[in-house]
């Protein structure tokens, strides 16, 4: 389980790293596109000297970048997000003022030789710088809100995933003691009747315990492992019966994987509710197949007395596990047809 937790943490770290890389790449693309737009926009104004269009675009972007990121990563989280609104407003005005003055100084030194009037220290130059830098500063606030929203969403998603994993583990832990209790009762019955099958039953129980300790804790097991576990369980149940159930099996041991203990509740339900120990004509049919990436599983047995569909502990636990594992991409049905009871499962593999 420790290895499993480490693997999950490593997967989350990789996913987070990949997300940040994608965000950074997107921001670089946006800045490149903005710079190119400003270059083409300024080309008309600097038709005589195209290089000045590049200078103008680079200076503008050099003023926008600190406005965006200074607000998004420094002022907003340190002041506004902590409720220090007055300080945020004061520092914002000072911060924008510093950027505006720095931009006007650079534009005055670089662009004045060709465009004497506009880039002098005048109201038009000052107004354009203040407006454009303030808009960039506002985008910084939007960026921070977007980052906070995405971070909150990912945190909630991670908490939900961890809660789901915890619930799945609790459900599996509930299944195992329930199953072992029944199995030990079976072996006790064999030992009490001094059956020669007692040692065989203990051997099968040892195989089942090996499954619980080595396979059940995993997220996925092979279909062959799961069907082998079912075979051992069926043998244990048949050993303690005076009249063993006539079971027809059509099992597909395809090379695929599935979560452990998903197939077992049907078999347990069969021996718990679909067998009359006083009769010698008990029968059941088990079918398992894998086609087009989906697993189809059905258990059919004769009914004795009244059957309440789907109210057993095992089947209820199975329904919960299936929903946690597959959401709505699964189907568990129980029905009666004449004097037979059907339980069927359809899941992706």
N, C-alpha and C positions, 0 to 999 in steps of 0.2 A: 504494500500500500504506500510505503514511503517513496518507492521508485515511481509509482503512479502519480503521486502528488508532485514530485520533482518534474516529471514529464509534462504535467499540465501547466505548471508554472513556467517552464521553458517555452511551451507553446504560446502561452499568453504573452510572454516577453517578446517572442518573435512576431506575434501579431501586432503588438503595440509598436515595435520598431518599424515594421512594414507600414503601419498607418502613418507614423510621423514622416517617414521617407516620402510617402505619397503626397502628404500635405506640403512638405518642403518643395517637392518637384512642381506642384501646382502653383505655388507662390512664385517660384522662379519664372514659370511660363507667363503668369500674369504680369510680372514686372517687365519682362522682355517685350510682351505685346504692347504694354503702355508706353515703353520707351520708343518703340517703332512708330506707334501712332503719333506721338509728339514730334518725332523727327519728320514724318510726312506732313503733319499739320504745319510745322514751322518752315517747311521748305518753301512755301509760297512767300513767306515774309522775308526769307533770306535767299532769294533767288540769285542775287549777285554773288553771294559767298555761301555755298551749301554747307560748308563745315560749321558755320555758325548755327545752323539748324540742329546739328548733332550736339554742339556745346549747350544750346538752350534746353534740349531734351534731357541731357545728362544732368545739368544743374537742377532742373525741375524735379527729376526723379530722386536726386540726391537730397532734396529737401522733403520730399514726400515720405521716403522710407523711414527716417528717424521719427517723423510725425506719427506714422502708422504704428511702428513697433514700440516706440517710446510710450505711447498711450496703452497699447495692447498688453505689453509685457512688464511695464514698470508702474506708471501712474495709476491706471485703472485698478489692478489687483492690490496695490499697496494703500490706496486712499479711498477711491470710490467704493470698491467692493467691501471695505471694512467700515463703511458708514462715515468716513471722514470727508464729507462732501465739500465743506468750505475750503479745506486745504487742497482738495482735488481741483477746485475751480481756480484757486490762486496759482497753484503750480502749473496748471494747464495754460493759463494766460502767459506766465513767465516763459514756459517751454516753447509755446508758439511764437512768442516775441523773439526769443533767441534764434529760432530757426529762420524767421522772416528776415531779421537783420543780417544773419550770416548769408542767406541767399541773395539779398540785395547787394551786399558787399561783393560777392563773387560775380554776380551779373553785371554790376557796375564796372568791375575791373576787366571782365572777359568780353562782354557784349557791347559796351559803350563805344568802342572804336568804330563800329559800323552803324549802330543805331543810337545816335547821340541823345535824342529827345527822351525816348521812353525809359531807358534804363538809368536815367539820372535819379537823384534823390527827390522824387516828386510824389504827389498823391496817387497818380495812376499806377505807378510802379508798386507803391506800398499797398494799395488796395488789392491789386491782382495777387500779390504774394500772400497777403493775409487770408484772402478768400480761398485760394487753392490749398494753402497749407492747412487751413482750418477744416476743409473738406477731407483732406487726407487724415487729419487727426480724428475726425468723426468716423472714418472707415476703420481706424484703429479700435474704436469702441465697439463697432460691429464685429470686428475680428475677434476681440476678446469675448464678446457674448457668444459668438459661434463656437469658439474653443471651449468655453464653459459648458455649453449645451452638449457638444459632442462628448466631452469628458464625463459629464453626468450620465449621458445615455450609455456610454461604455461601462461605467461603474455599475449602473443598475443592471446591465446585461450580464456583467461578470458575477454580481451578487445572485442574480437569478440562476445562472449556470451552476454556481457553487451550491445553491439551495437544492437545485434539481439533482446534482450528484449526491448530496447528503440524503435526500429522500429515497433515491434509488438504492443507496447502500443500506438504509434502514429497512426498506422493503425486502432486499435480499437476505438481510440478517434475520428478518421475521420468517422467511420461507425456510431457512435451514433448520432452526430449532424445531419448527413445526414438523418438517419432514423426518428429522432424526428421532423425534418422539414417537412417531408412528412406526418407524423402522425398528426401534428398540423394542417396542411392544410386539412386533412380529417375531423377533428373535426370542423374546421371552416366552411367547406362546410355543415356539418350536422346542425350546429347552424344557419347558414345563411338560410337554408331551413326550420328551426324550426322543425326539425325531433324529434320524440319521442325517437330516439336512441341516442341522444346527451349525456344524463346522463350515459347510458350504455357504450358509447365510452370513456367517461372520466374515468369511473371505469376501463376499460381495459387499458387505458393509464397509470393509477396509478399502475396497476400490471406490466406494462412494465417498468415504472420508477423504481419500486422496483427491477426489474431484473437488470437494469443498475447500480443501486447503491450497490446492495448486491451480485450479481452473476457475472456480466460482468468484474469487476476488478480482479476476480480470474483467476488463470491459467487454471483450469478445472472446469466444471460444469457437473451435471448429465444429461444424455440424456433426462430424463423425464422433467427436468427443461427447457432444450432447446426446446423440442417439445411443451411444454406449452407456451413458449414465442411466438413460431410460430403460435400456435392456436389463441392467443390473437391478433396478427397482422392480421391474415386472417379475423377474425371477424371485426376488425376495417375497413379493406378495403372493405369487403362485405357490411357493413352498408351504405357506401356512394354511392353505385352503384345502379342505377335504375334497372339493370338486373344483379343480383349476378352471379358470375362464378359458374358453376357446377364443384365442385372439388371432385374427388375420392381419398381417402387417404388410404394408407396401411402402417401404422406407427408401427414400432417395438420399444416399450419402454423397451429395454433391460437394465439390471443393469450394465451400463458402463458409463464412463466419456469421455468428449471431450472438447477442448477449446471453449470458448463462441463465439457466433456470426459467427460460420462457416456455419451453415445451412441457415441462414437468407437471404443472397444475392440471392439465387435461387428464393425464394418466392417474394422478392422485385422485381426481374427481371421479374417474371411472371406477376405481376400486372402493371408493368411499360410498358412492351413491348408486353405481350401476351394477352391483353384484348382490345376488341373494345367496348367502352362504348355505342355505338349505337345499338349493337346487343344483342339478348337475348339467343344466342346459344354458348356463351363462355364456354369453358371447359378446365379442367386441370387434371392431374393425378400426385399424389405425392406418392413416394414409398421410404421407409426407412427400412433397415434391418441390423442386425449385425450377422455375421457368421465367425467362425474361426479367431477371433481377428481382424476383419476388418469391417468397416462400409461402407455400400453401400447406396447411396442416389441419387435419380433421380427425376427430375421434368419435366413433359411433358406438353406442351400446344399448342393450335392451333395458327398458325401464321396468322397475318393480315398485308399485305404489306410486304415490304422488311425488312429482319432481318440481321443485321451485327453481326456475331458470336463473342462473347467474348470481345467486345469493350466497354461494360458498365463500369462505375466507380466501381460499387459494385463487379463485377466479376474480374476486374483487381486487386482491393485491395485483394480479396479472393485469387487470384493466388500468390500474394506476401506473404500473411500470410502463405499459405500452404507450400511454399518453405522454409520460415524461420522456420516453425515448424517441417516439416518432410523431408526436402531435396527432394530427388528424390523418396522417399517412399510414393508417393501420386499420384493421377491421377484425373485431372479435365478436362472433355471433354464437348464441346458444338457442336451440329451438327443439321442439318435439314434433315428431311425425309418426302418427299411429302409436305403436308401443316402443318406439326408439327415441333416444335422446342424442342430439348432435351438438358438438362443440367444434367450431372452425376458427382458424386464424389465418390472416393474410398480412404479411409484413414485407418491407423491402430488405434485401440482403446485398 
